[in-house]
Amino acid sequence: MSAVRRLVVEADGGSRGNPGPAGYGAVVIDAATGETLAEAADYIGVATNNVAEYRGLIAGLTAAKALFPDAGDALEVHVRMDSKLVVEQMSGRWKIKHPDMKPLAARAAAILPPSSVAYEWIPRAQNKHADRLANEAMDAGRDGRQWEASASTAELDAPARTPLPDRGPPGDAAAGAAKARAALAAARGAAETGTLFEVNTEASEEPEPTDVTAAPQVGWAAAPDLGAPATFVLLRHGETLLTPEKRFSGSGGTDPELSAVGRDQAARAAVHFAALGTVQEIVSSPLRRCRETAAAVADRLGLDVRIEDGLRETDFGAWEGLTFGEVRERYGDALTTWLADPETAPTGGGESFAEVAERVAATRDRLTARYAGRTVLLVTHVTPIKTLVRLALEAPAKAMFRMELSAASISTVAYYGDGNASVRLLNDTSHLR
C-alpha cells in the first residue's frame, strides 16, 4: 500500500473592479514540513472575484495532482482559502446558484477524488502567499507580461508556516473551534445562572434533558464558527466649505463639493488604503462630497465605485446650511424636541433619526448579504456612520450625540453570518497626520 502523501493547497483570486482585470494565485505546500512545492499564477482578463478565486482553486488542485500523478487515493489535500463562498460551496454546505460558478466548481471537483480533498476557511492574513501571487499575475497582465515563477517574490512576503499536525484525513477545522466556543458559552451561561450542567454538542448522541430555556446566542456566546465577516470600513467624506463652520449639510441642501482641504484628506485616505491592501470593494453615498472622496481612493486602488442611495446623509429640512446656533435661534423648540426624540424630524419636512436608522439598517442588510466575507469601503456621512456603530452596539439613539466623527475619519464594523456585529475602530484620523 502506498504511503499517504499529505499536501496543503492555498489559493486566492482577485479582480480590480469586480468584474475587472483579474488574476489568481495558488501554492502547494508539503503538510509535514511546510515547504513550498509548487506555485501557480495567471492573469485571466476581465472577470469577477469569485471566478478568479475558483480559477485559483483549480490551478492549485491541478498542481497538487501533477506533483504526484500516480498517488491516487494515497494523496490527501487540505485546501485553505479566504473565500467563504468557495469553501462552503465546495464543502457542499452552500448551493451553487450562479451559472458562472457551476462549471468551475465541477472542474475543481473532478481533479481529485472528493474523499481526498477537504476545505478550510482561513483569514486573509494567513493566505498572503496566494494573495501575493494573484496580485503579481494581475500586475503582469496590466503591463502586458506573463507571470513568471522565477521572478516571483510572493513567498518572501508570506507568513512563516508550521507543519500541519498529523490528525488523520483533513477535515473541517471550524468544527473543533465551534465545539470549543459552544463549551465556553455553556460554561459561562452556567456560571451566570448558578447552575452547572453538561452540554452535549454531538448530533449523534441524545441530549440530556434540562429545564433551561434556550436564550438567543449573542456576543461571546455565539458558538458557530461563521468564517470571515462582511467588514465595512466606514470613511467619512473629506471637508467641504461647510464642514469647519459646523453647518447642517445633509441630503436636502446644496450638495457641496470637497474643499481643497477635503481633497487633500481624500488623497491621504487613498494612500492609507493602498498601503493596507485590504479593501476589495468601494460603495459610496450618491452625494458629491462622498463620490469625490470615493473616486480618490478608487483611482489609487484600481477599483470601481458602486453608488448606494441608502448611504446618503439625513435630510435636515429647513436647517440645511445653518449652524447649530442659528437653528437654536430660529427653531429653538423644534431643535430641543429633535434632540430628545429620535422620531422627530427637523423643521420643514426633513428626516428623523428613526427614519434614517430604518433606511441605514436596510442598506446594511443588503450590503452584508452582497459582500459576505469581503472588506468593503463605505464612503458616507456622519449620521449613517454613527447609526451603523450605534446599531452594532445595540445602543440607544441618544448615543449618537456621544460620538465624535471627524472629516475623513475611519471607523470599522464587522458583521457575521449570525447577525452579530463587532465594532473594531471609531474615528481614526491617524492617516491624516
N, C-alpha and C positions, 0 to 999 in steps of 0.2 A: 504494500500500500504506500503511495507517495506521501511524503511529508507535506503537511499543510503549509502553504505559503500565505502569510498574512500581510496585506497591504493597506495603506490608507490613501484615499484619493481626496484631495482638497480642490474644489472647483469654484469658479466665480465667473460672472459675466457682467457687462455694463453697457449702458447706452447713453451717449451725451445728447439727450433730447427726448428720449423715450416716446416715440421712436426717434432715432437719430443715429449718427455714426457709432457702431457697436463693435465690441470685441469680447473675447473670452480668454480665460487662463485656467490651467489645471496642472496639478503637481501630483506625482505618485511617490509615496514615501514607504520605506520599509518600517512596518509596525514595530519590529523588535528593536531596531537601532535608531530610528528617527532620521535615517539617511535619505536624502532625495535621490530617487532612482530615475525619474524622467520628468520633463516639463513639456507642456504644450500650450500654445497661444496662437491666436489668429484674429485678424480683422475681418468682419463679416458683412461690411457695408451697413446700410440703414436697417435697423431692427429695434425691437423693444428690449428692455432689460430682461424680461422673462425668457425671451427667445435666446438671448445671449447666455443666460445662466444655464439653460438646458443644453446649449451647444458646448459649454464648458464641461458639464457633466458627461456628455457623450465623448468628448475628447479625453477626459480623464479615465473613464472606463475602458475606452479603446486602447489607451496607452498601457493601462494595467494588464490587459489581456495580451498585448503584444510582448510584454516582458516575459510572460510565462505562457506561451500559446498552448502548451500541451498539459497544463496543470489540471484542467477540467474542474471537477468538484473539489479538488485539493487547494483551490485558490479562494481565499476569503478576502473580501474587500469591504472596508469600512469607509463610507463616503461621508465627508464632513463639508457642509456648506452653510453660508449665512443667509441663504434664501429659504425662508419658512415655506413658501409656496412649493418649491421644487421638492424639498424634503418631505412635506406632508403628502403631496401628490404621489411621489414615487414610493412612499411607505404604504400607500393605499388608504390613508385616513381622510384625504380630501378628494372629491371628484374632480376630474379634469373636464372643464366645460369649454374652454376657449379652443376654437378649431386649430389655431396655430400651435397649441401645446400638445395636442393629442398625438400627432405623428412623431414629434420629438420625444415624448415620453415612451412611445412604443419602441423607437430606435434605441433609447437608453436601456430599456428593459430587456431587449433582445441580445445585448452584447455578452452578458454573463448569465448563468442560471440565477433566477431570482433568489434561491436559497443561499447563494454565495455572497449576496450584497445586502448590507444594512446601511441605514441612513441616520445621520445625526445632525441636528441644527447646532451651529456654534455662533457666538458673537462675531461681528465683522472684524474686530480687533484680532481675533485668533485665525483669521483667514487672509492675512496680509500677503502671503506669498502668492496665492492665486489672484488676489485683487491686483497686486502689482503687475503680474503677468498680463492680466486683461487690459490694464492701462497702458502697458508697453505696446500691446498689439494695437490699441486704438491710436496711440501716438504715431506708430509706424504707418497705419492706414492714412492718418491725416497728412503725413509727409510723403505719401506715395511709395512707401517702402514695404518690404516684407519683414515680419518679425523674425529675428534670428536668435536661436537659443544661445549661441556663442557670445552674443552681445548683451545678454540679459543680466541685470543686477538685482532682479526681484528677490532672489534668495538672501541677499545681503540685508535686506530690509525686513525679512521675516522674523518673527519671534523664535527664540530657541525652543526646540521640541524635546519632549521626553518620550521614551518608548511607550507604546500602547500596552497596558497591562494584559497579560495572557489570561483572559477570563472566558475562554470558550468562544463560540461564534459571536461576531459583533452583533449587538442589539441596540435597542433604543435607549441611549444613555439618559434620556429625560425621565424614564420610568423610575430609576433609582432616586433622582432628585425629587420627583413628585412624592414618592413614599416618605422621604425624609422630611419634606415640608408638611405633609399630612400628619406625621407623627409629632412634629413640633407644634402644629396647630392644635392637635388634640391635647397635648400636654399643657399648652398654655391655657386652653379653654377649661381644662380640668382644674388647673391651679386657681383660675379666676372664680369658678363656681364652688370650689372646695370639695369637688367630687372627682376622684381619680378612677378612671375606667379604661379598659383596653380597647383600642380602636382597631378593627380588622380591615386592612386595606387590600386583601387578596380577594378578587372577584370570585374565585373558585371555592371559597370557604363560606360557611354560613356565619353571618354576623351575630355577635352577642346581642340579645335584646336589651334595650335600655328604655328609660322613661324620659330621656333627654330630648327635647325638641330641637331639631337642627336649625341653626341660625345661618343666615347668608354669610359666606366666607368673604371677608374683606381684608385689605391691608396684609399684614404678616400671615394671616390665616389662609391665604389663597394657596391651596395645595397644588393644583396642576402646574406643571412646567409649561408655560404658554409660549416659550420661544421669544423671538425678537418682537418688541412692541412697535407700534407706529409712533415714531418720535417726531414731535413738532418743535422745531426751533423757531421761536417767535421773535421776529425782528420788527421793532417799531420803526416806522419810516424816519428819514432824516428831517432836519428842521426845515420849516418854511418861514416866511417873514412873520407869520402869526405866532409861531411857537415861542420865541423868547418873550413875547408880550403876554403870554398865557391867555390867549383869546380862545373862546369856544370855536372849534373848527371841526365840524362834522361832515356828514354826507349831504346836508341840506344847504351848504354855503357856497363859497366861490370856487372850491376845488383848486387851491393854490398849488403852484409848483414848488420844487425844492429851492431853497436859497443857496447861495454859494457855500455857506457852512454845511447845509444839508447835503449838497453834492459831495463835499469832502468826506462827510460822515459815511455816506453810501460807499464811496471808494475804499475807505478804511475797512468797512464791513466786508467788502468783496475780497480784499487781501486776506482778511482773517479767515474767511470760509475757504478760500483757496488753499491756505496753509493747512487747515484742518483736514480737508479732503473727505468730509463725511456727508455733505449734503448731496442727495440724489435727485431731488425734485424741488421745484420752486413754485409756490402758489401765492398770488397777490390779490389784495383788495383792488377793486376797479378804480379807486381814486388816484389822481395823478401823482401825488407825492409818494404813494406806495409803488405804483408802476415804475416810476423813475428809480426808486431805491432798488426794486427787484431787478430792473434791467441792468444796473451797475454790477450786481452780483452775478446775474446770469451771463453777462458778457465775459466776465472773468472765468466762470466755471464751464462755459460752453454748453449751458442748459437753456431750455425754453422756459417761458413763464406761463403758467395757467392762471387765468383770472377767475376769481371766486367771489361772487356778489355778496355772499354771506359774511365775508370778512370786512365789509365796509364799516366805517365809523358810525356812531349814533347820529341820528338827525336831531340837532339841537334846536330846531324850530326858530323862533324869533330871537333866540340867544346867539345865533351864529354870528361870529365876528366880534362879539362883545367880550370884554374882560369880566372876570368874576365880580369885581366891584361894580361895574356898570350894570350887570344883571341884578345885583343886590339893590342897587339904587332904583332901577326901573320896575323890577318884578320881584320885590322882596318877599312877599308872602308865597308866591309860586315857587321861588327858589328854596325857601325853608321847607315847604312840603315835599319838593322834589328830593331834597337831601335826606328826608326822613322816610320816604315811602317809595320803594322801587317800582310801584305800579303807576306812579305819577309821571306824566310826560312833561317835557319843557313847554313853555308857553308857545302857542302858535302851531300846534299840531306836530311836535317832534315825537321822538320815540322814548318810551320809558325804559328804564334799565331791565325791567321784567321782559319787555318785548325784545330787547337786544339779546338778553340771555337765551330766550327761546330760539331766536334766529341763529345765534352762535352755537348753541348746543346741537341744533340740526346740522349745521355745517360741520361741526366736529365729528358727528357720527358718520356723515358721508365720507369725510376725508380719512377717518381711521379705517373704514372698510376698504376704501380705494388703495390706501398706502400701508396696509398691514406689513410689518416687518421692515419698513423703509424709514429713512430720515428725510424729513421734508421741511424746507424753509418756508414759513408762512410770513409774508410781509404784510403787516396790518397796523392797527392803531391802538391807542391807549385802552379804550373800552373793551374791544374784543380780546386783547391780551389779558387784561385784568379779569375778564369774565372767564376765560379758559382756565386761568390759575385758580380763581375762586371756586369754580365748579369742580376742579380736580381735588381741591382741598375740602370740598363739601362745606365751605364757609358761608356765612350769611351774606346778603347783598351789601350790608354796610362795610364789609371787609374791603370793598373796592376803594374806599376812601383811606385805607391804611396802607396802601401800596404806592411806592414811588416808581415811576416808569419814565426814564429819560428818553430823549430823542435818540434814535438809532441804538437803543439798548437791546440786549439779547436775553430772552428767557427760554426755558425749555421744559416741556411736559411730555412724558411718555405714556402711551395708552396701550394696555394689554388686552388680550383677547377676551378676558372675563369681565371687562368693564372697569377694572381698577386702573387708577392713574397715579403717576409719580411725578411730582414737581422737582426738577433737578437743578434749575437755575432761575434766578429772578433779577432783572435789571442789571445785567453785567455790561459795563461800559469800558472794560479794560482795553478793548481793541481800539478805542478812540484816543488813547493816551500816547 
